[in-house]
Amino acid sequence: MNAHRQPEPLYWVGTRRLAADFPPLHHALADPDGLLAIGGDLRPERLLGAYRRGIFPWYSSGQPILWWSPDPRTVLDPTALHVSRSLAKRVRNGGFQLDFDQDFAAVIDACAAPRGWESGTWITPEMRDAYLALHAQGHAHSVECRQDGELCGGLYGVAIGRMFFGESMFSRVRDASKVALVQLCAWLVAWGYELVDCQMHTEHLASLGAREIARDDFATRVARLVTLAPRRDAWQRVESRS
């Protein structure tokens, strides 16, 4: 008899059932880190259910949908964002105009555009359509950074309760995505949000104050925060923002 425990087969998500069909997070693989399940679809109900459990989709064109929950998880407390002196100067004097939800499609398209160090994008047409649907329902939001009226940077993600699940960001001008993140965190603090999910570690995020926490701790915090309502003015339009 083979005494070695065989790894469990990768879980396949069906297309009929929704988030309850995902396996427990501890079933995620260690290599690649956090791969939990495969298949399913990107219906808004499934996506929202996945986020509420600390799961997100990430895959490339030609692959089936891959669902992830890495351990550890990179998060950012919006009250603990690290703003260097140089970045603070850029926020004040860079000539940037900041707003939200004015052109979600343009932001996601800019995030999907090829970058010098990448040969492709994980924001497939299906992913784009899925997040546009979430945006239309009021769950996905963009932050736009402009100079002289031209979109030069930004980010987008999903807001549930007092959690913001960051998805992607872009810059066409130096520091524009950082400036967008600074403004996002200021709004999130004002609106009562308590945590930003950054998914996985990068030196760029770490320099801004992001840190790693255990997946179990992350899941516990998410389970609580997604049930709490933010301030009633969250993501509501006002006459002007700058």
SEVOPA-607739 format. One record per residue (C-alpha): z, y, x; residue in three letters. Coordinates in nm, 2 decimals, padded with zeros to 4 digits. Example, Ala and Ser with C-alpha at 12.3 -4.5 7.8 and 13.67 -1.06 7.14 Angstrom:
BEGIN
pz = 00.78; py = -00.45; px = 01.23; resn = ALA
pz = 00.71; py = -00.11; px = 01.37; resn = SER
! end
This chain:
BEGIN
pz = 00.00; py = 00.00; px = 00.00; resn = MET
pz = -00.09; py = 00.35; px = 00.13; resn = ASN
pz = 00.24; py = 00.53; px = 00.18; resn = ALA
pz = 00.07; py = 00.87; px = 00.21; resn = HIS
pz = 00.06; py = 01.08; px = -00.10; resn = ARG
pz = -00.29; py = 01.17; px = -00.20; resn = GLN
pz = -00.36; py = 01.53; px = -00.29; resn = PRO
pz = -00.40; py = 01.60; px = -00.66; resn = GLU
pz = -00.76; py = 01.66; px = -00.77; resn = PRO
pz = -00.86; py = 02.02; px = -00.83; resn = LEU
pz = -00.80; py = 02.11; px = -01.19; resn = TYR
pz = -01.10; py = 02.18; px = -01.41; resn = TRP
pz = -01.06; py = 02.44; px = -01.68; resn = VAL
pz = -01.24; py = 02.37; px = -02.01; resn = GLY
pz = -01.43; py = 02.63; px = -02.21; resn = THR
pz = -01.24; py = 02.58; px = -02.54; resn = ARG
pz = -00.88; py = 02.63; px = -02.45; resn = ARG
pz = -00.75; py = 02.95; px = -02.29; resn = LEU
pz = -00.48; py = 03.04; px = -02.04; resn = ALA
pz = -00.24; py = 02.77; px = -02.15; resn = ALA
pz = -00.49; py = 02.53; px = -02.00; resn = ASP
pz = -00.42; py = 02.64; px = -01.65; resn = PHE
pz = -00.19; py = 02.41; px = -01.44; resn = PRO
pz = 00.14; py = 02.53; px = -01.31; resn = PRO
pz = 00.11; py = 02.76; px = -01.01; resn = LEU
pz = 00.26; py = 02.52; px = -00.77; resn = HIS
pz = -00.05; py = 02.30; px = -00.81; resn = HIS
pz = -00.25; py = 02.56; px = -00.61; resn = ALA
pz = -00.39; py = 02.43; px = -00.28; resn = LEU
pz = -00.25; py = 02.54; px = 00.05; resn = ALA
pz = -00.60; py = 02.53; px = 00.20; resn = ASP
pz = -00.78; py = 02.74; px = 00.08; resn = PRO
pz = -00.46; py = 02.93; px = 00.01; resn = ASP
pz = -00.40; py = 02.96; px = -00.36; resn = GLY
pz = -00.70; py = 02.79; px = -00.51; resn = LEU
pz = -00.56; py = 02.66; px = -00.84; resn = LEU
pz = -00.85; py = 02.57; px = -01.07; resn = ALA
pz = -01.22; py = 02.57; px = -01.12; resn = ILE
pz = -01.45; py = 02.62; px = -01.42; resn = GLY
pz = -01.39; py = 02.77; px = -01.76; resn = GLY
pz = -01.53; py = 03.11; px = -01.85; resn = ASP
pz = -01.45; py = 03.48; px = -01.83; resn = LEU
pz = -01.37; py = 03.57; px = -02.19; resn = ARG
pz = -01.13; py = 03.86; px = -02.22; resn = PRO
pz = -00.87; py = 03.63; px = -02.38; resn = GLU
pz = -00.88; py = 03.39; px = -02.08; resn = ARG
pz = -00.88; py = 03.67; px = -01.82; resn = LEU
pz = -00.58; py = 03.84; px = -01.98; resn = LEU
pz = -00.39; py = 03.52; px = -02.01; resn = GLY
pz = -00.46; py = 03.43; px = -01.65; resn = ALA
pz = -00.34; py = 03.77; px = -01.53; resn = TYR
pz = -00.02; py = 03.73; px = -01.73; resn = ARG
pz = 00.05; py = 03.42; px = -01.53; resn = ARG
pz = -00.04; py = 03.56; px = -01.19; resn = GLY
pz = -00.39; py = 03.41; px = -01.17; resn = ILE
pz = -00.72; py = 03.58; px = -01.10; resn = PHE
pz = -01.08; py = 03.48; px = -01.07; resn = PRO
pz = -01.27; py = 03.51; px = -00.74; resn = TRP
pz = -01.59; py = 03.34; px = -00.65; resn = TYR
pz = -01.94; py = 03.40; px = -00.52; resn = SER
pz = -02.28; py = 03.38; px = -00.68; resn = SER
pz = -02.39; py = 03.02; px = -00.71; resn = GLY
pz = -02.03; py = 02.89; px = -00.73; resn = GLN
pz = -01.84; py = 02.79; px = -01.04; resn = PRO
pz = -01.56; py = 03.02; px = -01.15; resn = ILE
pz = -01.27; py = 02.97; px = -00.91; resn = LEU
pz = -00.91; py = 03.07; px = -01.01; resn = TRP
pz = -00.65; py = 03.17; px = -00.75; resn = TRP
pz = -00.28; py = 03.22; px = -00.71; resn = SER
pz = -00.20; py = 03.26; px = -00.34; resn = PRO
pz = 00.14; py = 03.22; px = -00.18; resn = ASP
pz = 00.26; py = 03.47; px = -00.06; resn = PRO
pz = 00.12; py = 03.74; px = -00.29; resn = ARG
pz = 00.06; py = 04.10; px = -00.17; resn = THR
pz = 00.21; py = 04.37; px = -00.39; resn = VAL
pz = 00.27; py = 04.74; px = -00.38; resn = LEU
pz = 00.55; py = 04.93; px = -00.54; resn = ASP
pz = 00.39; py = 05.25; px = -00.65; resn = PRO
pz = 00.70; py = 05.44; px = -00.57; resn = THR
pz = 00.69; py = 05.31; px = -00.21; resn = ALA
pz = 00.33; py = 05.40; px = -00.13; resn = LEU
pz = 00.31; py = 05.51; px = 00.24; resn = HIS
pz = 00.12; py = 05.84; px = 00.27; resn = VAL
pz = 00.07; py = 05.94; px = 00.63; resn = SER
pz = 00.05; py = 06.31; px = 00.73; resn = ARG
pz = -00.32; py = 06.29; px = 00.78; resn = SER
pz = -00.37; py = 06.12; px = 00.44; resn = LEU
pz = -00.15; py = 06.38; px = 00.27; resn = ALA
pz = -00.36; py = 06.65; px = 00.43; resn = LYS
pz = -00.68; py = 06.48; px = 00.30; resn = ARG
pz = -00.53; py = 06.47; px = -00.05; resn = VAL
pz = -00.45; py = 06.84; px = -00.04; resn = ARG
pz = -00.75; py = 06.98; px = 00.15; resn = ASN
pz = -01.03; py = 06.72; px = 00.12; resn = GLY
pz = -01.20; py = 06.88; px = -00.18; resn = GLY
pz = -01.15; py = 06.57; px = -00.39; resn = PHE
pz = -01.15; py = 06.57; px = -00.77; resn = GLN
pz = -00.96; py = 06.28; px = -00.93; resn = LEU
pz = -00.99; py = 06.13; px = -01.27; resn = ASP
pz = -00.98; py = 05.80; px = -01.46; resn = PHE
pz = -01.20; py = 05.60; px = -01.69; resn = ASP
pz = -01.49; py = 05.85; px = -01.68; resn = GLN
pz = -01.74; py = 05.61; px = -01.54; resn = ASP
pz = -01.60; py = 05.26; px = -01.51; resn = PHE
pz = -01.95; py = 05.10; px = -01.48; resn = ALA
pz = -02.03; py = 05.32; px = -01.18; resn = ALA
pz = -01.71; py = 05.23; px = -01.01; resn = VAL
pz = -01.75; py = 04.86; px = -01.05; resn = ILE
pz = -02.12; py = 04.88; px = -00.94; resn = ASP
pz = -02.01; py = 05.08; px = -00.63; resn = ALA
pz = -01.75; py = 04.81; px = -00.55; resn = CYS
pz = -02.02; py = 04.54; px = -00.59; resn = ALA
pz = -02.27; py = 04.71; px = -00.36; resn = ALA
pz = -02.33; py = 04.55; px = -00.02; resn = PRO
pz = -02.11; py = 04.66; px = 00.27; resn = ARG
pz = -02.19; py = 04.66; px = 00.63; resn = GLY
pz = -01.96; py = 04.38; px = 00.72; resn = TRP
pz = -02.04; py = 04.16; px = 00.42; resn = GLU
pz = -02.36; py = 03.96; px = 00.33; resn = SER
pz = -02.29; py = 03.95; px = -00.04; resn = GLY
pz = -02.05; py = 04.03; px = -00.32; resn = THR
pz = -01.80; py = 03.84; px = -00.53; resn = TRP
pz = -01.86; py = 04.08; px = -00.82; resn = ILE
pz = -02.13; py = 03.88; px = -00.98; resn = THR
pz = -02.32; py = 04.00; px = -01.29; resn = PRO
pz = -02.09; py = 03.77; px = -01.50; resn = GLU
pz = -01.78; py = 03.93; px = -01.35; resn = MET
pz = -01.92; py = 04.28; px = -01.40; resn = ARG
pz = -01.99; py = 04.20; px = -01.77; resn = ASP
pz = -01.64; py = 04.05; px = -01.81; resn = ALA
pz = -01.46; py = 04.36; px = -01.67; resn = TYR
pz = -01.68; py = 04.59; px = -01.87; resn = LEU
pz = -01.57; py = 04.40; px = -02.18; resn = ALA
pz = -01.20; py = 04.44; px = -02.07; resn = LEU
pz = -01.26; py = 04.81; px = -02.02; resn = HIS
pz = -01.41; py = 04.84; px = -02.36; resn = ALA
pz = -01.10; py = 04.68; px = -02.50; resn = GLN
pz = -00.87; py = 04.93; px = -02.31; resn = GLY
pz = -00.74; py = 04.67; px = -02.06; resn = HIS
pz = -00.94; py = 04.75; px = -01.74; resn = ALA
pz = -00.94; py = 05.10; px = -01.59; resn = HIS
pz = -01.11; py = 05.29; px = -01.31; resn = SER
pz = -01.00; py = 05.58; px = -01.09; resn = VAL
pz = -01.28; py = 05.80; px = -00.97; resn = GLU
pz = -01.28; py = 06.03; px = -00.67; resn = CYS
pz = -01.55; py = 06.29; px = -00.65; resn = ARG
pz = -01.66; py = 06.57; px = -00.42; resn = GLN
pz = -01.87; py = 06.85; px = -00.56; resn = ASP
pz = -01.91; py = 06.64; px = -00.87; resn = GLY
pz = -02.05; py = 06.33; px = -00.69; resn = GLU
pz = -01.87; py = 06.00; px = -00.70; resn = LEU
pz = -01.75; py = 05.92; px = -00.35; resn = CYS
pz = -01.48; py = 05.66; px = -00.39; resn = GLY
pz = -01.26; py = 05.48; px = -00.64; resn = GLY
pz = -01.10; py = 05.16; px = -00.76; resn = LEU
pz = -01.06; py = 04.95; px = -01.07; resn = TYR
pz = -00.82; py = 04.70; px = -01.21; resn = GLY
pz = -00.64; py = 04.56; px = -01.51; resn = VAL
pz = -00.33; py = 04.71; px = -01.67; resn = ALA
pz = -00.10; py = 04.49; px = -01.88; resn = ILE
pz = 00.25; py = 04.61; px = -01.98; resn = GLY
pz = 00.40; py = 04.77; px = -01.67; resn = ARG
pz = 00.17; py = 04.58; px = -01.42; resn = MET
pz = -00.15; py = 04.70; px = -01.27; resn = PHE
pz = -00.36; py = 04.43; px = -01.12; resn = PHE
pz = -00.59; py = 04.58; px = -00.86; resn = GLY
pz = -00.93; py = 04.43; px = -00.82; resn = GLU
pz = -01.15; py = 04.63; px = -00.58; resn = SER
pz = -01.20; py = 04.97; px = -00.42; resn = MET
pz = -01.48; py = 05.16; px = -00.24; resn = PHE
pz = -01.55; py = 05.46; px = -00.03; resn = SER
pz = -01.86; py = 05.66; px = 00.04; resn = ARG
pz = -01.66; py = 05.93; px = 00.21; resn = VAL
pz = -01.38; py = 05.88; px = 00.46; resn = ARG
pz = -01.05; py = 05.82; px = 00.29; resn = ASP
pz = -01.19; py = 05.85; px = -00.06; resn = ALA
pz = -01.05; py = 05.52; px = -00.18; resn = SER
pz = -00.71; py = 05.59; px = -00.02; resn = LYS
pz = -00.70; py = 05.92; px = -00.21; resn = VAL
pz = -00.78; py = 05.74; px = -00.53; resn = ALA
pz = -00.50; py = 05.50; px = -00.46; resn = LEU
pz = -00.26; py = 05.78; px = -00.40; resn = VAL
pz = -00.35; py = 05.94; px = -00.73; resn = GLN
pz = -00.33; py = 05.60; px = -00.91; resn = LEU
pz = 00.02; py = 05.54; px = -00.78; resn = CYS
pz = 00.13; py = 05.89; px = -00.89; resn = ALA
pz = 00.00; py = 05.82; px = -01.24; resn = TRP
pz = 00.15; py = 05.47; px = -01.25; resn = LEU
pz = 00.50; py = 05.61; px = -01.16; resn = VAL
pz = 00.47; py = 05.88; px = -01.43; resn = ALA
pz = 00.36; py = 05.62; px = -01.69; resn = TRP
pz = 00.64; py = 05.37; px = -01.61; resn = GLY
pz = 00.44; py = 05.10; px = -01.42; resn = TYR
pz = 00.65; py = 04.91; px = -01.17; resn = GLU
pz = 00.42; py = 04.70; px = -00.96; resn = LEU
pz = 00.06; py = 04.68; px = -00.83; resn = VAL
pz = -00.09; py = 04.34; px = -00.75; resn = ASP
pz = -00.30; py = 04.36; px = -00.44; resn = CYS
pz = -00.37; py = 03.99; px = -00.44; resn = GLN
pz = -00.41; py = 03.91; px = -00.07; resn = MET
pz = -00.29; py = 04.07; px = 00.26; resn = HIS
pz = -00.51; py = 04.31; px = 00.46; resn = THR
pz = -00.40; py = 04.54; px = 00.74; resn = GLU
pz = -00.55; py = 04.83; px = 00.53; resn = HIS
pz = -00.32; py = 04.76; px = 00.24; resn = LEU
pz = -00.02; py = 04.69; px = 00.47; resn = ALA
pz = -00.06; py = 05.04; px = 00.63; resn = SER
pz = -00.02; py = 05.19; px = 00.28; resn = LEU
pz = 00.30; py = 05.01; px = 00.21; resn = GLY
pz = 00.19; py = 04.68; px = 00.05; resn = ALA
pz = 00.41; py = 04.38; px = 00.13; resn = ARG
pz = 00.40; py = 04.01; px = 00.08; resn = GLU
pz = 00.64; py = 03.83; px = -00.16; resn = ILE
pz = 00.67; py = 03.46; px = -00.26; resn = ALA
pz = 00.45; py = 03.34; px = -00.54; resn = ARG
pz = 00.74; py = 03.23; px = -00.75; resn = ASP
pz = 00.90; py = 03.58; px = -00.72; resn = ASP
pz = 00.57; py = 03.74; px = -00.81; resn = PHE
pz = 00.52; py = 03.52; px = -01.11; resn = ALA
pz = 00.88; py = 03.59; px = -01.23; resn = THR
pz = 00.83; py = 03.97; px = -01.20; resn = ARG
pz = 00.49; py = 03.95; px = -01.37; resn = VAL
pz = 00.63; py = 03.75; px = -01.66; resn = ALA
pz = 00.88; py = 04.03; px = -01.73; resn = ARG
pz = 00.66; py = 04.33; px = -01.66; resn = LEU
pz = 00.37; py = 04.23; px = -01.88; resn = VAL
pz = 00.60; py = 04.23; px = -02.18; resn = THR
pz = 00.72; py = 04.59; px = -02.12; resn = LEU
pz = 00.52; py = 04.88; px = -02.27; resn = ALA
pz = 00.44; py = 05.17; px = -02.04; resn = PRO
pz = 00.47; py = 05.53; px = -02.15; resn = ARG
pz = 00.27; py = 05.61; px = -02.46; resn = ARG
pz = 00.06; py = 05.86; px = -02.26; resn = ASP
pz = -00.06; py = 05.60; px = -02.02; resn = ALA
pz = -00.44; py = 05.62; px = -01.97; resn = TRP
pz = -00.46; py = 05.89; px = -02.23; resn = GLN
pz = -00.70; py = 06.18; px = -02.18; resn = ARG
pz = -00.58; py = 06.54; px = -02.11; resn = VAL
pz = -00.78; py = 06.85; px = -02.07; resn = GLU
pz = -00.81; py = 06.85; px = -01.70; resn = SER
pz = -00.69; py = 06.65; px = -01.39; resn = ARG
pz = -00.73; py = 06.74; px = -01.03; resn = SER
! end
